Amino acid sequence: MMDPCSLPSSKSVYNCRYQERSHDPLQEILNYNEELRTNSIIGQHGYPGITLVFQTDYMNKNSRFLEEGSVLQIDTTFGQHNFYVTIVATQDKSLKNKEDRYPWVMLAVAFHEHRNAFVHEQIVHDIVNCTDILKRKKVKPVIITDAETGIWKAWKPHGKLLRCCNHFNQNFKHYLLRDLHIPNSHITQFMQAVFKQGGLIDCEDKQSFEDSLRAMEGDFNQWESVALNKPAGYSSKAFKWLISHSDMIAKRLLKCARRKAGFPTELRPNTNGVEAFNHRLKQVQEELHARSRKLTYVEYFSNVIMVIEKDMEAHLARALIGQGSFTLSPEYSHLAVPLDKWTAATTDAKTEFLQKIRNMPVKEARKKKRIQLVSKDSENELESTSLDVIIPHEIVRATLLQQGIPIETIQLIITGAEDLLNSNNTISSKPTWRGLKQYLVHSKHSKASYTCTVNLKHVTCECRGYKSKKVCKHSLAIAYKTNKLIDHLQWLKKQQVKSNMTALITKNKPGMGQKGGKQKTRPRVLNSQLPRTGTVSTSDNDYNASFTKCYHNNNDFVVIKKEGVRKDRYKCFHCNLPFEHVIPGPPNNIVIWHRGAWEYPTDKQDPSSVKKVSAGSTDYYYHIRRSCIRERYPYFLPHMLKIGAGLILNKVQRDLLKSELSYTML
């Protein structure tokens, strides 16, 4: 490998290519990196193209989970950004999710413009040098990746390689569709023969794989000749393709390869953990309204990477006291803390306690090594856990009354702000760039969190209450915390909304003429008056980004007319209520169409027999209701909704989509 020090730096190459541009994305990420408490960029290269390698302090400490048999998942994606993103992920063995599995956390991230072998060697060189357990070659983890030669060649000296079964499935299907031009209706039998439970991919070794495959040669010849209308005696190309890949399958996929690598033989290797991080990017596109442009380095790193880190840190703190969506794993369960003891501890004591847990390797945790949560009383403690923060009610009440806010609402805002200030783990600083100072305010009763930005004279918030009245408990708490309460209240006085004098005069006034106050026509229903079943966002309690069912996939949810529904699918697949037989008027003449796999019993005579997942997809239709979509697809978000080709929605239909699914047409 060429010495990276002999190559031009990423900054010098960028200056040469973009020296006349006023906007410099590379300089932005370098400035952002300097603002962090510890530098996160562990490598930057300028040949070939820009390559940036990141490993935050949190990522570096995730290496404590690496041991013999540990798994690293590596995958490269290219999406809504001008560069490739390679994510190296491992399992957080201190937590368990609802499915009783370890969640995935990042070990390192790389942004790069090229994806050849030399670039991946640079990335691996930087990651290994900054990860002590890999540098000293104490362990050789199981490394799962796709067929990209550059990745597995660069990582081969540092672990035991396995091939992602899902990627191999896609490659084989792509070969059948694109190269052999086999119709989609004939592909199922090929895919089931290889990938069904106990299929060819689950053979013990290369010899048994080839023997089983040759035993099916006649079936492959017949399936392919029928699909392509070939004469008798036709030799299957799909069969030859599998034979040509038998060496790779034996070394990277079969049970003998899994056993040799120390991977469970009953499980198939995949990169689902990394795919979950890629799914987070789609959420960021919706939150940043960046669907029409590419994300920059700093936008991706600060809004994707850093946010995921903050979420996982909060999950650990909540799991320690038995709250949240994660629980402590058996290895770390002895470190659980009673809620009253956690509440009585100071902020510094909690921070020190969490820091010791993050530094504890898995081997020490299995030995049930204990850590004491020590609460030290200090008169100079800046942030106390007792209810000692009291906002000056009179000043705040007088200002908000001038804003026309009811006294009951004012009292709720003040007490809510005090509750946030006196609670633990509800307010945390958020890494920013370009000199902005921001805080994340976490809800105590849900998973929602809001970003508050501290300006020169006031504080802004992204919650709904602030957008409508310029007042909320989150901004009030941050203004008090940053010693800007008086300036913030003075700014609020200038934002006072003047009342409509005509509305004040005519309010509750009886109508004139014979018909009094009656209107000739029915009043039009406004968007604000529509019944709402709740928002659809990532902060909902029923949101889950992972695919847990066979019909979960990345396919779009398409709005179509009811006339387009298949005749044999006259019911909503979730609530089982039929669509109207007579074509109704708007907005009930549209439904949602989605394609996905299905399960079927292996024995048609016995419905209770073991079920298999289909290799193909079928049509599902649903009512336009939040319950029908979100309960069946917990990962659904508004940006996944598409309008069918040629379908023009009227106002009533658009209002229905907005009220039920939070979908707003651009």
N, C-alpha and C positions, 0 to 999 in steps of 0.2 A: 504493500500500500504506500502511496506517495505521502511524504511528510506534509501535513496540513500547514505547517509554519512556512513552507516554501511557496505556498500559493497566495494569491492576493486575498485580502480580507473582504468580507461581504460589503463593508462600507465603501471601500475604494472602488469596487466594481459598480456599486449603486451610484456613486458620485459620477463615474464615467458615463453611465447610461442615462441618468436623470438629473444631471447637474443644472439644467435650465428649468426644472420644475419647482414650483413653489411648495407643492405638497409632497412631503417625503415620508412615505409609510415606514421605511426602515428606521429613520431617525426618531419617529414617534415611538416605536417599540423599544428602542435603546433608551430614550428618555424615561419611558414608563418603567423599564427595568431598574433604572437608577433610583426611582422613587420607592421601590419595594425595600423592606427591611433587609432582606438578603437577596443577592443577585440570583435571578432564575435562569439566565442564559448561560449555558455551560459550553456552548460551542457556536461559532459563526464562521461560515466559509463563503468564499466568493467564486469558487470554480467547482463544477460547472453550474453557474447560476447561484442565486442566493440560497443558503441553507442555514437555518437557525434551529438549535437544539435547546430545549427547555427542561429543567428539572428543579422544581421549587423545593423548599425545605420539607414541605408535606410529602411530596413525591419521593424524596430521598429516604424519608423515614418509612415509607411503605416497603422498602427493601427488607425490613425486619421480618416480613412474612415469607421471605424466600427460604426454602429448605429443600431437601431431596424430595422429589415428587411434586413440588410446586409448579404451577402452570403460568407461563407468560403467553398472552395473546397479542399478536402484532398484525396490524392491517393498515393499509394506505388508502386514503379516500381523496377524491377531488370533487368538490361541490360548489357552494356559493362563495368561492374565494379564488384568488388568482394563483394559488399555490397548492401543492399536495400537503396533506397532513398525515403523518404517521404516528400512531398511538401505540405505546407499549403498556399493557395493562396486566395486573396481577390481582389475586383475591385478597380482600381484607378479612383476615381470619379472626378479628376481634368482634365481628358483628355477624348476625344471621338475619335474612329477610323473611317475609311471610312464607315463602316456599321452603324454608329451612336450608337455604343455600348462602354461601359467602358472597357478599356483593363485590363487584369489580371496582378497583381503583387504579389510577394511572401511576406508572413508574417513571415515564418520561414522554415528551411530545416533541415532534420535529416538524418544522415548516420548510419545504424545499420546492424548488422550481423544476427539478428533474428527478427521475426515479430510476436511474441506472444503478449498477452495482457499486460504482465508485462513491456515489452519494450515500448509499446505505452503509458503506464501510466507514465513511466519515461519521455518520450518525451513531453507529454501534461503538466506534472508538470513543466518542465523547461520553456516551451513556456508561460504558463499562468503566472508564477512568474515574467517573464521579460516583459510581456505586461500588462501595467497598467490597461487598460480598461477592460480586461478579469479578471485580478486579483481582481479588486474591484467589479466585476459582475455588472457593470453599464448597459451592454446590453447583450442580448442573441442572437447571430447571427444565421442565418440558416446555418446548417452544412450539406453539401452534400458529401457522401462518398459511397464506394461500400459495398459489403456484408461481408467484413472482420470484424469478431467479435471484434478483439482486438482494432480496430480503433474506432468503434462507441461506445463501452463500455467506453473507456477512455475519449471520448469527450462528452458523454451524459450529464454530469452535467453542461457543459459550453455552451450549445446551443440547438437549436431545430433541430432534425435530420431528414434528408430526404435521400432516396435511389437514387443513380444514375440510371436513366432509361436506359442509354446505357449499363451499366454493367448487369442490369437485362435482357435486350434483349440478350446479349451474353450468360448469364447463361441458359436461356430458350432454345436458339438455340443449345447450347452445350448438354443439356439434350436430345433434340430430336435426335441429330446426334449420340452422343456417347453412351447414355444409351438405347434409344429406337431403334437405328439403322434405323431411318427413312431416306430414300434416299433424297438427296438434292433437287431433282426435286419436292418433295411433301411437302417441308417445308414452302413454300411461304404462303399457305392458313392458316397454323397455326399462323405464325408471323403476318399476316395482321389482323387476327381476334383479336389479343391482342394489337398490336402496331400501327395500322393504325390511321389516324386522326379521333378522335371520337370513337376509339376502346375501348376495355375493360379497358385499363390502364387510360382512361380519364373519368371513371365513377365518380359519385359524392361521393358515400360512399360505405361501405362494403356491405350493403344490396343490393344496385343496381348492384354492381359488381357480387355478387353471383347469383342474379336473371338473369342477362344478360348471365352469364357463363352457368347456368343450361339450359337456353333457347337454347344454342348452343351445348348442350351435344350430341344430335343426330348427328350434323355435325361433332363434334370431333370423335365420334365413327366411322362414315362412312369414314372420311379422313384417320384415323389411320388403319382401317381394310383393306382399299384399298392399302395403302402404304406398309403394312406388310403382305398382302395376308392372312388375318385372316378371319375365317368364320363369318357368320351373328350372331349378338348378342354379338359381341366383345365389351368390356368396355374399353374406352380410358384411358390410363395411363397419357397422357398429361393433360387431364381434371382433373384427381385426383391430379396431381402435382400442378396445379394452385389452386385447392381448398385448398390444404395443405399450400399454401403460401398466402392465402387470408388475414390472420391477418397482416402479414408484408406489403402486398400491401396496405391495408387500412390505416396503420399507417405511411407509408413512401412514397407512390407513388400517391394515388388517390387525387382528387381535394380537398376532405375534409382535408387531411393531409397537402396539400400545403397551403390551406386557414388558417388552424390553426397555421402553422409556419410563416405566413406572407409572403409567397412566391406567386408570380402571378399564378393564377390558369390556365391561358391560356398557360403557359410555362411548359415544362417538366424538372425536375431537372436533371442535368448532371455535369460531371467533365471535360468539354472540355477545360477549362482554364488551368488545370494542365496538360492535355494531350499535350497542345501546348508547355509547358516547356520540357516535355519528348521528343518531336520532336526535340528540340534544341540539345539534346544529340547526335542525329544522325548526325547533321551538324558538331558537334565538332569532332566526330570520323573521318570525312572526312578531316577536317582542321588539326587535329593532326596526321593523318595517323595512327590511333590507332585501326584500324579494326581487326588487328591480335593479340591484347593484351588487357588487362584490364586497365582501367583508375585508377589511385591512388586517394586518398582523395584530395590531393592538386591540381591535374590536373582537377578533376571535379569541385572543388569549385572555382578555379581561372579562368578556361576557360569557365565554364557554368554559375555559379551563379553570379560571379562578372561582367562578360561581359554583362549579361542581365540587371544587375543593371545600368551599365554605359549607356547602350542604352536607358533605360527609363529616366534617368536623362537628357540625351541630348534631348530626345523627348519633355520634359517639357520646356526646354530653347527655343527650336525652335518653339513650339506652342505659346509661349508668344508673339513672333514677327510675328505670322501668317505664319510660314514656317514649312516644314516637313510633315510627313504622318499623324500626329495627330493634332487635334484642341482642344482648351480649351472647357471644358464642360460649360453648362449654369451657373453652380454654381460659376465657376471661371473666366467667360468671362470678368468680369469687371476689371480684373487684367492685361489685355493685354497691351503691351507696343509698341508704335510706333517704327519702325525700326531705324529711325534717332536718337531717344532718347536713344535706347539701344546701338547703336554704339558709341554714345558720352560718355556713362557711363564708369567708370573705372572697372577693373576686380574685385576689392574688393567690389564695390557697387553692381555689378551683383551677386556675390557670396552671399552677405548679403541678397539681394532681393529674390533669390531662396531659401535661408535657411528659410526666414520668411514664404514663401508660403508652404514649406514642413512642417512647424510647425503649420499651420493654419487648425483647424478641419473643417469638412464639415459644421457644424452648423454655424460657424462664416462666412464661405464663402457665405452661403445662405443669411446671413444678409447684404451682399455686403460690408463687411469690406474691407477697402482699405489699400494698402501698397505703400509707396512712394519710387520710385527709385531715390536715392540721389547720385549725382555725385560729389565727393570731389576731388578737385585739390590738388596734392601733388608733391613736387619736388623730393621726395624720392620714388615715385611710380616705382616699378621695371618693371611692365608690363603696358605699356601705350596703349590705344586704338587708338591713332593717328598714322599716318604713320611716325614714328620716327626711326624705325629700318632700318638701311642701311648696307648691307653686303659689305665688301671691294671688289669691282668688279675687280680691277686690279690683286690682288693676286689670286682670284678664277679663273679668266679668263686665266691667265698664266698657272695655274696647269692643267685645263681641256683641254687647247689646246695641251698640251703635251700628253694627253690621246687620241688625235685624234678625239675629238668631234667637230663638226662644230660650228662656232661662233654664228650662229642663235640659235642652240640648247642650247649653253651655256647661252645666254641672257635669254632664256625662263626659264632655271633652276634657275638662280639667281633671276629674278623677281618673279618666283613662290615661292621661299623660303621666299623672303621678304613679299610677300602677305600672306603666312601662319603665319609668325611671327607677322604681324600687324593686323591680323584678330582675332575675338573673337570666343571662343569655338571650335577652330580647333585643338589645341594641348592640350592634357590632360595627366597627369601621369597615368600609368597603374600599379596596384599592382603586385608585383613580389615576388619571393622567391629565396633562395640561393644567395642573394646579387646582383642579376641583377637589372639594372635600365632601365626601358622601358617607352616609351611614345606612346600614340595613336594619330596619325595624321589623322584628319577627312577631307574628301574631301568637297570642297565648292559647287561642282556642282552635286554631287551624294551622295548616302548613303554609299559609300565605306569608309573604314578606314584602315590604315596600321600601323603596329607595328614597331617602331624603337628601337633598342637595343644599349645602350651606353656601349662601351667597354673601355679598358684602354686608347687606342690611336686613336680610330676611332668609327664611328657610322654605324650600318648596318640597312638595311630596307628590308621588304618582298615584295616590289613592283616589277613589271617586269623590270622597267628601271634600278633599282639597280642590279638585277640579271644578266643583260646582260653587263652593262658598269661600275658597281660599283659606279655609280653616279646617284643621283636623288634629287629633290627639298626637299623631306621629310628628308633625312639624312643630307642634308646641313643645313636645318633650325634647326634641333635638335642639330647638332654640334655647331652652333652659340649660341643657347639657353643655352647649357651646358658649354660654354667657352672652347670647344675643336676644334674650327675651324682650327687653325694652325696645331695641331697634326693630325687632320683628312686629311688635304691637304697633309701633309708630307707622311702620309700612302698611299694616292692615288698615289703619285709619284712612290712608290715602286711597285704598282700594275699595272704599265703601260704594256699594251699588245704590244709585238713586232710585227711589220708588216711582212707579208709573202713576202720575197724578190722575189720569183719566180712569185707570183701574180703581183707584181709591174712591173716586166720586161715584162711579157706576156700580160698585160692588153691592150685591144683594138688592139692587133697585128693581122694582117690578116693571115688567114690560109695558109698552104703550099700545093703544089700539084695542080692537075687539078680542084679539087672540092673546093679549097679555104678553108674557115672556116666552111663549111657545115658538119654536122654530119651524119653518116650512119643511126643511129637509133634515134628515138625521145627521147629527154632527159627525164629522170625520174622526176616526180613531187615530190618535197620535201615537208615535212610537213609545212615548213614556207611559201611555195608558194601557199598553198591551200586557196581558198577564205573562209574567216571566217565571220559568221553572228553575232559573239559576243560570249563572254564567258557565261557559265552557272554556276552561283555561288550565294551565299546569298547576295552579294553586288549589284546585278542587280536591276534596278529600277522597273522591272516587277516581282520581287520575292515577294511572300506572303506565309508564312509558314502555315497559317490556311486553313482548309478545308471549302470551301464556296459553293461547288456544291455537288449534290447527288452522282456523280461519283468520287468524291475525296476520297481517302482511302490510306491505307498503303501497298497496293499490289505492287509488283515489276513491272517494265517495262521490258519486255523480248524481246530480239532481236531474231527473228525467220526467217526462209526462207519464201519467198513469196508463195512457194507451200503449206505452212501450214495454209494459210489464208482460212477462211470459204468461200465457193463458193458464198453465198449470201451477203458477205461483200467485194465487189470488189472496194470500194472507201475508201479513207482516211476520217476518221470521222470528221476531223477538216476542211480541205480545200475543201473537197467534190470532189477532183480530183481522177479519177480512177487509180488504179494500172494497169500496163501494162498487157494486156491479154497474150501476148507472154512472156515467161519467159526470162527476160533480163539478161545480164551478170553482174558481179560485177562492182560497189558496189550497183547497183539498184535492186538486187535480194534479199534484206533483208528488213524487216519492223519491227515495234515495236508493240507488243501485250500487252494489259492491260485489266484487268477485273474490272468492276464497275457497280453500280446500274444505273437505268434509270427512267425517268419520263413518265407517260402515262395519258391520259385524263380519267376522271371518266366516261364520256359519249362518247363512241366511235363514235356516230353519230355527236357529236359536238366537234371538236378538240379544241375549245376555252374554254371548260369547265375546272373546277378545276382539276389540275394535282396531281397525287399521285406518291410517290417514291416507286419503287419496293423493295421487301424484298430480292430478289436474285440478282445475278450478271450476266452480259453478256459480250461478247467479243468486244473489240474495237481495231482497227488497224490504224496505223498512218505511214506517211512517216518519214524517218529519217531526219527531219528538225527541227531546233530550234523553228521556228514559229508554227509548227504543235503541238509540245509538250508543250512548255512553255506558250503559250497563253491559252491553255486549262487546263494545270496543272501548275499554278504559283508557286507551292511548289516544282517542280521537281528539283532534284540535280543529278549530275553524278553518285553518289554512289547507287542510286536507280535502275540503269540500270543493268540487268543481261543478260548473254549470254545463249541462249537456250541449253538444253541438247544435246550433240553430235554435236553442230554447231562449226565448225572451221572457223575462219575469216582469210581472206588473208590481205595483207598489204593495198590494196586499200579500203577495207571495214573498217579496223581499222582507216585509215586516215579520212574516212568519219565521223565515230563516234567521233573522236577527234575534227575535225573542226566544226561540227554542235552542238555537245552536250558536248564537253570538257571531253569526256570519254577516259581514257587511260587504256589499259589492263596491268595488273601486269605481 
